[in-house]
Amino acid sequence: MLKTTPDSFSRQARGLVLPFVLHALLSNSFILLDTVMVASLGQSAVAAMAAAGQFSFILGMLMAATWGSATFITQFHGRGDTAGAHRALGVMLLLAVSLSTVMAVLVFLFKEQIVLFFITDPATVSAAVQYLSIIVIAYVINAVKDSYANALGAIGKIKVVLLLGVVGLLTNTGLNLLLIFGLAGFPRLELQGAAVATVISSALTCLVLIGFIYIRRYWVNASVRQMFSFRKAFVGRMLRVCFPLLLHEGVWASGSLIYAMAFGHLGVAALAAYQLVRTLNNYFLIGVSGFSYAARVLVGKNLSNEDPAQAIDYAKRFTRTAVVVGLIATAVLLLANPVVVSLFPELEESASRYLRHMLYIHAAMVLIFFLNHIWITGIMRAGGDNLFSFRLVAVTTWGIGVPLVLLGTFVFNWPVEVIFLLFTTEELTKAIWGFFRIRSGRWANNLTKDMT
């Protein structure tokens, strides 16, 4: 086996990490811009969007299970099997559209009952229900768009997706200004305006991406016949790998619902602070997300070889990188705490205090967040080690994190900051268990071996 030099590894990683980081930055800017603009309407609007947004978040987590099938695209591409990659795209597209359609219908039919699970203030409930009624339209649109985007990402063609993100961000920002605040003669729709802007920008970027792929015949321009000519055994093989990932994301997303419900029980100020920390946390995960993505591509391609030694070596290098990036992020978060809190002057004093304290706690744990991210969504997913990741998340979320948060909230009535500290115990225990799995090398699986 040819050893990859450190310079070769760094060059390949940079070529994937930098475009993905920029893409992730743009993607998360959708959420942050919506949050910042809506925050100017008051903390009740932020809480309403937080409650309604929990189900967009859950759908995103469930869809991540679908995107797990992109691992097959990576390994098929690594061994030069274009037909197999196209069929894997077809399975991924079918799963994504089906799942998003079911979720959209359920959320639309039971939107009021869903919102009341998190908040009870009548005005906040009404605003959240109106927001949900509109935003569900984007669920199916994004399923189609993200299927093609993930297929391109799976083979390292992330620059096109990056340019698409620029189009979407500019469109979403402009429409937010027009529809939330009623500028240039447009109606002032406030929170509903944020939802309409998201739907329109999602539809535009979907059309642009699909048009580019098929007009330019770009990489994943598979015909309907090429995508859906798979056999039952082919689908079964993919589902056996992806189904544990669906359980993984479902368990984790349902745990996140309970966390949000607990903070909602503590009051609007606590829920608003918790939502802001989670939103800001996405930005701090952007850097390591780039390395997780690079790990999925580079480790996954090497796992299509007979000898997994190169893939295991890459996994070790990506782990060392995560440690360095995590320590830098910790320092940045500690120094930026006052600046971050000052971005939200409309928050009441209690919400600002909660936000400040939560950010300090999060800074102490950010390295752990980074390691878990690169191990679970990068290295383990590259080898289809989804059954283990499901067990890992199920035990740490429902056996440790959720029980501690519920006890602290409803039994002992501990302060908000203590509840947030209990929330982080899930990540700590996950990292300890995950470390031993990565070191064992049992995640390194060739998924497409003998698969036609």
C-alpha positions as CSV (number, residue, x, y, z in Angstrom):
1,M,0.0,0.0,0.0
2,L,1.3,3.5,-0.9
3,K,1.6,5.7,2.2
4,T,0.1,9.1,1.9
5,T,2.5,11.8,2.9
6,P,1.5,14.5,5.5
7,D,1.6,17.1,2.7
8,S,-0.6,15.0,0.5
9,F,-3.1,14.5,3.3
10,S,-3.1,18.2,4.2
11,R,-3.6,19.2,0.6
12,Q,-6.6,16.8,0.1
13,A,-8.1,17.8,3.5
14,R,-7.8,21.6,2.7
15,G,-9.4,21.1,-0.7
16,L,-12.5,19.7,1.1
17,V,-12.5,21.5,4.4
18,L,-12.3,25.1,3.3
19,P,-15.2,25.0,0.7
20,F,-17.4,23.0,3.2
21,V,-16.7,25.4,6.0
22,L,-17.8,28.3,3.8
23,H,-20.8,26.3,2.8
24,A,-21.7,25.5,6.4
25,L,-21.2,29.1,7.4
26,L,-23.7,30.2,4.7
27,S,-26.2,27.5,5.7
28,N,-26.1,28.4,9.3
29,S,-26.3,32.1,8.4
30,F,-29.9,31.4,7.3
31,I,-30.8,30.4,10.9
32,L,-28.7,33.1,12.6
33,L,-30.0,35.9,10.4
34,D,-33.6,34.8,11.0
35,T,-32.9,34.7,14.7
36,V,-31.2,38.1,14.9
37,M,-33.9,39.8,12.8
38,V,-36.7,38.1,14.7
39,A,-35.0,39.0,18.0
40,S,-35.6,42.7,17.2
41,L,-39.4,41.8,17.5
42,G,-38.8,40.7,21.1
43,Q,-38.0,37.6,23.1
44,S,-41.6,36.2,22.6
45,A,-40.9,36.1,18.9
46,V,-37.6,34.3,19.5
47,A,-39.4,31.8,21.8
48,A,-42.1,31.2,19.2
49,M,-39.5,30.6,16.5
50,A,-37.6,28.3,18.9
51,A,-40.8,26.2,19.6
52,A,-41.7,26.0,15.9
53,G,-38.2,25.4,14.8
54,Q,-37.8,22.3,17.0
55,F,-39.6,20.3,14.3
56,S,-37.5,21.7,11.5
57,F,-34.6,20.6,13.7
58,I,-36.1,17.1,14.2
59,L,-36.7,16.7,10.5
60,G,-33.1,17.8,9.9
61,M,-31.9,15.1,12.3
62,L,-34.0,12.4,10.7
63,M,-32.9,13.5,7.2
64,A,-29.4,13.1,8.3
65,A,-30.2,9.3,8.4
66,T,-31.1,9.6,4.7
67,W,-27.9,11.5,4.0
68,G,-26.1,8.6,5.5
69,S,-26.7,6.7,2.3
70,A,-24.3,9.2,0.7
71,T,-21.6,7.0,2.2
72,F,-22.4,4.4,-0.5
73,I,-22.0,7.1,-3.1
74,T,-18.6,7.9,-1.7
75,Q,-17.5,4.3,-1.7
76,F,-19.0,3.5,-5.2
77,H,-17.2,6.6,-6.6
78,G,-14.0,5.6,-4.8
79,R,-13.9,2.3,-6.8
80,G,-15.1,3.9,-10.1
81,D,-18.7,2.4,-10.1
82,T,-20.8,5.3,-11.6
83,A,-23.9,3.2,-12.1
84,G,-23.8,2.1,-8.4
85,A,-23.4,5.7,-7.3
86,H,-26.4,6.8,-9.4
87,R,-28.6,4.0,-7.9
88,A,-27.5,5.1,-4.4
89,L,-28.6,8.6,-5.3
90,G,-32.0,7.3,-6.4
91,V,-32.5,5.5,-3.1
92,M,-31.5,8.6,-1.1
93,L,-33.8,10.8,-3.1
94,L,-36.8,8.4,-2.7
95,L,-36.2,8.2,1.1
96,A,-35.7,11.9,1.5
97,V,-38.9,13.0,-0.3
98,S,-41.0,10.3,1.4
99,L,-39.8,11.2,4.9
100,S,-40.1,15.0,4.4
101,T,-43.6,14.6,3.0
102,V,-44.8,12.6,5.9
103,M,-43.3,15.0,8.4
104,A,-44.8,18.0,6.6
105,V,-48.3,16.5,6.7
106,L,-48.1,15.5,10.4
107,V,-46.7,18.9,11.5
108,F,-49.4,20.8,9.5
109,L,-52.2,18.7,10.9
110,F,-51.1,18.9,14.5
111,K,-49.3,22.2,14.6
112,E,-51.1,23.7,17.6
113,Q,-50.8,20.6,19.7
114,I,-47.1,20.5,18.8
115,V,-46.5,24.1,19.9
116,L,-48.3,23.7,23.2
117,F,-45.9,20.9,24.0
118,F,-43.2,23.7,24.4
119,I,-45.0,26.9,25.3
120,T,-48.4,28.0,26.7
121,D,-48.4,31.8,26.4
122,P,-51.3,32.4,24.0
123,A,-49.7,35.1,21.9
124,T,-46.5,33.1,21.5
125,V,-48.4,30.0,20.6
126,S,-50.4,31.8,17.9
127,A,-47.2,33.2,16.3
128,A,-45.5,29.8,16.3
129,V,-48.5,28.1,14.7
130,Q,-48.6,30.7,11.9
131,Y,-44.9,30.2,11.4
132,L,-45.2,26.4,11.2
133,S,-48.1,26.7,8.7
134,I,-45.8,28.3,6.2
135,I,-42.4,26.7,6.9
136,V,-43.6,23.1,6.3
137,I,-43.7,23.9,2.5
138,A,-39.9,24.1,2.6
139,Y,-39.6,20.6,4.0
140,V,-40.1,18.8,0.7
141,I,-38.3,21.4,-1.4
142,N,-35.2,21.0,0.8
143,A,-35.4,17.2,0.6
144,V,-35.0,17.3,-3.2
145,K,-32.3,20.1,-3.1
146,D,-30.3,18.5,-0.3
147,S,-30.4,15.0,-1.9
148,Y,-28.5,16.3,-5.0
149,A,-26.3,18.6,-2.8
150,N,-25.3,15.7,-0.6
151,A,-24.6,13.5,-3.6
152,L,-22.2,16.1,-4.9
153,G,-20.6,16.5,-1.5
154,A,-20.2,12.8,-1.2
155,I,-17.7,12.8,-4.1
156,G,-15.9,16.0,-3.0
157,K,-17.7,18.4,-5.4
158,I,-18.6,20.9,-2.7
159,K,-17.7,24.1,-4.6
160,V,-21.0,24.1,-6.6
161,V,-23.0,23.6,-3.4
162,L,-21.0,26.5,-1.9
163,L,-22.0,28.8,-4.7
164,L,-25.6,27.7,-4.4
165,G,-25.4,28.7,-0.7
166,V,-24.4,32.2,-1.7
167,V,-27.5,32.5,-3.9
168,G,-29.7,31.2,-1.1
169,L,-28.2,33.5,1.6
170,L,-28.5,36.6,-0.5
171,T,-32.1,35.8,-1.5
172,N,-33.1,34.9,2.1
173,T,-31.5,38.1,3.6
174,G,-33.2,40.3,1.0
175,L,-36.6,38.7,1.5
176,N,-36.2,38.8,5.3
177,L,-35.7,42.6,5.2
178,L,-38.7,43.1,2.9
179,L,-41.1,40.7,4.6
180,I,-40.2,40.8,8.3
181,F,-40.0,44.6,8.5
182,G,-42.2,45.6,5.5
183,L,-39.6,47.6,3.6
184,A,-40.0,49.0,0.1
185,G,-43.8,48.8,0.2
186,F,-44.0,45.1,1.1
187,P,-46.4,44.1,3.9
188,R,-44.9,43.8,7.4
189,L,-45.4,40.1,8.2
190,E,-42.9,39.8,11.1
191,L,-42.4,36.2,12.1
192,Q,-44.6,35.0,9.1
193,G,-42.3,37.0,6.8
194,A,-39.3,35.0,8.0
195,A,-41.1,31.8,7.1
196,V,-42.1,33.0,3.6
197,A,-38.6,34.2,2.9
198,T,-37.2,30.8,3.8
199,V,-39.7,29.0,1.5
200,I,-39.0,31.2,-1.5
201,S,-35.2,31.1,-1.1
202,S,-35.3,27.3,-0.7
203,A,-37.4,26.9,-3.9
204,L,-35.0,29.2,-5.9
205,T,-31.9,27.4,-4.8
206,C,-33.4,24.0,-5.6
207,L,-34.3,25.1,-9.1
208,V,-30.8,26.6,-9.7
209,L,-29.0,23.5,-8.5
210,I,-31.0,21.0,-10.5
211,G,-30.9,23.2,-13.6
212,F,-27.1,23.4,-13.3
213,I,-26.6,19.7,-12.8
214,Y,-28.7,18.6,-15.8
215,I,-28.0,21.5,-18.2
216,R,-24.2,21.2,-17.6
217,R,-24.3,17.3,-17.3
218,Y,-22.5,17.7,-14.0
219,W,-21.4,14.5,-12.3
220,V,-24.7,13.4,-10.7
221,N,-26.9,14.1,-13.7
222,A,-28.5,10.7,-13.6
223,S,-31.7,10.0,-15.5
224,V,-34.8,8.7,-13.7
225,R,-34.1,5.2,-15.1
226,Q,-30.5,5.3,-13.9
227,M,-31.5,6.3,-10.4
228,F,-34.4,4.0,-9.9
229,S,-33.2,0.8,-11.7
230,F,-32.1,-0.7,-8.4
231,R,-33.2,-4.1,-7.1
232,K,-34.6,-5.1,-3.8
233,A,-31.3,-6.5,-2.6
234,F,-29.5,-3.3,-3.4
235,V,-32.1,-1.2,-1.4
236,G,-32.0,-3.8,1.5
237,R,-28.2,-3.5,1.8
238,M,-28.4,0.3,2.0
239,L,-31.3,0.3,4.4
240,R,-29.4,-2.1,6.8
241,V,-26.7,0.6,7.1
242,C,-29.0,3.6,7.1
243,F,-31.8,2.3,9.4
244,P,-29.6,2.4,12.6
245,L,-28.7,5.9,11.6
246,L,-32.4,6.8,11.4
247,L,-32.8,5.4,14.9
248,H,-29.7,7.3,16.0
249,E,-31.1,10.6,14.8
250,G,-34.6,9.9,16.0
251,V,-33.3,9.1,19.5
252,W,-31.1,12.2,19.6
253,A,-33.8,14.5,18.1
254,S,-36.5,13.3,20.5
255,G,-34.0,13.9,23.4
256,S,-33.5,17.4,22.0
257,L,-37.3,17.9,22.2
258,I,-37.3,16.9,25.8
259,Y,-34.4,19.4,26.5
260,A,-36.3,22.2,24.8
261,M,-39.5,21.3,26.7
262,A,-37.6,21.4,30.0
263,F,-36.1,24.8,29.3
264,G,-39.6,26.0,28.1
265,H,-40.9,24.9,31.5
266,L,-38.4,27.2,33.1
267,G,-39.8,30.2,31.3
268,V,-39.6,32.2,28.1
269,A,-36.3,33.7,29.1
270,A,-34.7,30.3,29.7
271,L,-36.0,28.9,26.4
272,A,-34.9,32.0,24.5
273,A,-31.3,31.8,26.0
274,Y,-31.2,28.0,25.3
275,Q,-32.2,28.6,21.6
276,L,-29.6,31.3,21.1
277,V,-26.9,29.1,22.6
278,R,-27.8,26.2,20.3
279,T,-27.9,28.5,17.3
280,L,-24.5,30.0,18.1
281,N,-23.1,26.5,18.8
282,N,-23.8,25.7,15.2
283,Y,-21.3,28.3,14.2
284,F,-18.6,26.9,16.5
285,L,-19.3,23.5,15.0
286,I,-18.7,24.8,11.5
287,G,-15.0,24.4,11.6
288,V,-15.0,20.8,12.8
289,S,-17.9,20.1,10.4
290,G,-15.5,20.7,7.6
291,F,-13.1,18.2,8.9
292,S,-16.0,15.7,9.6
293,Y,-17.0,16.1,6.0
294,A,-13.4,15.6,4.8
295,A,-13.2,12.5,6.9
296,R,-16.3,11.1,5.4
297,V,-14.9,11.6,1.9
298,L,-11.3,10.7,2.4
299,V,-11.8,7.9,4.9
300,G,-14.8,6.6,3.0
301,K,-12.9,6.4,-0.4
302,N,-10.0,4.6,1.2
303,L,-12.4,2.1,2.9
304,S,-13.4,0.9,-0.6
305,N,-9.8,-0.6,-0.8
306,E,-9.0,-4.0,0.4
307,D,-6.7,-2.7,3.1
308,P,-8.2,-0.3,5.6
309,A,-4.9,0.8,7.0
310,Q,-4.8,4.1,5.1
311,A,-8.4,4.9,6.3
312,I,-7.4,4.2,9.9
313,D,-4.4,6.5,9.6
314,Y,-6.6,9.3,8.2
315,A,-9.0,8.8,11.2
316,K,-6.1,9.4,13.6
317,R,-5.0,12.5,11.8
318,F,-8.5,13.9,11.8
319,T,-8.8,13.3,15.5
320,R,-5.6,15.2,16.3
321,T,-7.0,18.1,14.1
322,A,-10.2,18.1,16.1
323,V,-8.3,18.6,19.3
324,V,-6.4,21.6,18.0
325,V,-9.5,23.2,16.5
326,G,-11.5,22.6,19.7
327,L,-9.0,24.3,21.9
328,I,-8.9,27.3,19.6
329,A,-12.7,27.5,19.7
330,T,-12.7,27.3,23.5
331,A,-10.5,30.4,23.7
332,V,-12.5,32.3,21.1
333,L,-15.8,31.5,22.9
334,L,-14.5,32.6,26.3
335,L,-13.2,35.9,24.9
336,A,-16.2,36.6,22.7
337,N,-18.8,36.0,25.5
338,P,-19.6,39.7,26.2
339,V,-19.7,40.6,22.5
340,V,-22.1,37.7,21.8
341,V,-24.5,38.7,24.6
342,S,-24.5,42.3,23.4
343,L,-25.8,41.2,20.0
344,F,-29.2,40.7,21.6
345,P,-30.1,44.0,23.5
346,E,-33.8,43.3,23.3
347,L,-33.5,40.4,25.8
348,E,-34.7,40.9,29.3
349,E,-32.0,41.0,32.0
350,S,-32.7,37.4,33.1
351,A,-32.4,36.0,29.6
352,S,-29.1,37.9,29.1
353,R,-27.8,36.5,32.3
354,Y,-28.8,33.0,31.4
355,L,-27.2,33.4,27.9
356,R,-23.9,34.6,29.4
357,H,-23.6,31.8,31.9
358,M,-24.6,29.1,29.4
359,L,-22.0,30.3,27.0
360,Y,-19.3,29.9,29.7
361,I,-20.4,26.4,30.4
362,H,-20.5,25.6,26.7
363,A,-16.9,27.0,26.2
364,A,-15.7,24.4,28.8
365,M,-17.3,21.6,26.8
366,V,-16.7,22.7,23.2
367,L,-13.7,20.4,22.7
368,I,-15.9,17.4,23.7
369,F,-18.5,18.6,21.2
370,F,-15.9,18.7,18.5
371,L,-14.5,15.3,19.1
372,N,-17.9,13.7,19.2
373,H,-18.8,15.4,15.9
374,I,-15.8,14.3,14.0
375,W,-15.9,10.7,15.4
376,I,-19.7,10.1,14.9
377,T,-20.6,12.2,11.8
378,G,-17.3,11.8,10.2
379,I,-15.3,8.7,10.9
380,M,-17.9,6.3,12.0
381,R,-20.3,7.3,9.3
382,A,-17.6,6.8,6.6
383,G,-17.5,3.2,7.6
384,G,-21.3,2.8,8.1
385,D,-20.8,2.1,11.8
386,N,-24.3,3.4,12.5
387,L,-25.5,0.6,14.7
388,F,-22.8,1.4,17.2
389,S,-23.5,5.2,17.0
390,F,-27.2,4.5,17.6
391,R,-26.4,2.5,20.8
392,L,-24.0,5.3,21.8
393,V,-26.6,8.0,21.5
394,A,-29.4,6.0,22.9
395,V,-27.6,5.3,26.2
396,T,-26.0,8.7,26.7
397,T,-29.2,10.7,25.7
398,W,-31.9,8.7,27.3
399,G,-29.9,6.9,30.0
400,I,-27.9,9.9,31.2
401,G,-28.7,13.4,29.8
402,V,-32.5,13.4,29.6
403,P,-33.1,11.8,33.1
404,L,-30.7,14.3,34.7
405,V,-32.3,17.3,33.1
406,L,-35.8,16.1,33.9
407,L,-34.9,15.5,37.6
408,G,-33.2,18.8,37.9
409,T,-36.1,20.7,36.3
410,F,-39.2,19.0,37.7
411,V,-38.0,17.4,40.9
412,F,-35.3,19.5,42.4
413,N,-36.1,22.8,40.7
414,W,-32.5,23.7,40.2
415,P,-31.4,26.9,38.5
416,V,-31.3,27.3,34.7
417,E,-27.5,27.2,34.6
418,V,-27.4,23.9,36.5
419,I,-29.9,22.4,34.1
420,F,-27.7,23.4,31.2
421,L,-24.7,21.9,32.9
422,L,-26.6,18.6,33.3
423,F,-27.5,18.9,29.6
424,T,-23.8,18.7,28.7
425,T,-23.2,15.4,30.6
426,E,-24.6,13.6,27.5
427,E,-21.7,14.8,25.4
428,L,-19.1,14.0,28.0
429,T,-20.1,10.4,28.4
430,K,-20.5,10.0,24.6
431,A,-16.9,11.1,24.1
432,I,-15.5,8.6,26.6
433,W,-17.3,5.7,25.0
434,G,-16.7,6.9,21.5
435,F,-12.9,7.2,22.1
436,F,-12.6,3.5,22.7
437,R,-14.6,2.6,19.6
438,I,-12.4,4.8,17.4
439,R,-9.3,3.3,18.8
440,S,-10.5,-0.3,18.2
441,G,-10.8,0.2,14.4
442,R,-14.1,-1.8,14.3
443,W,-15.8,1.1,12.5
444,A,-13.7,0.6,9.3
445,N,-16.1,-1.3,7.0
446,N,-16.0,-1.7,3.2
447,L,-19.8,-1.2,2.5
448,T,-19.7,-1.8,-1.3
449,K,-17.7,-5.0,-1.3
450,D,-19.4,-7.6,-3.5
451,M,-22.3,-5.1,-4.1
452,T,-23.5,-4.5,-7.7
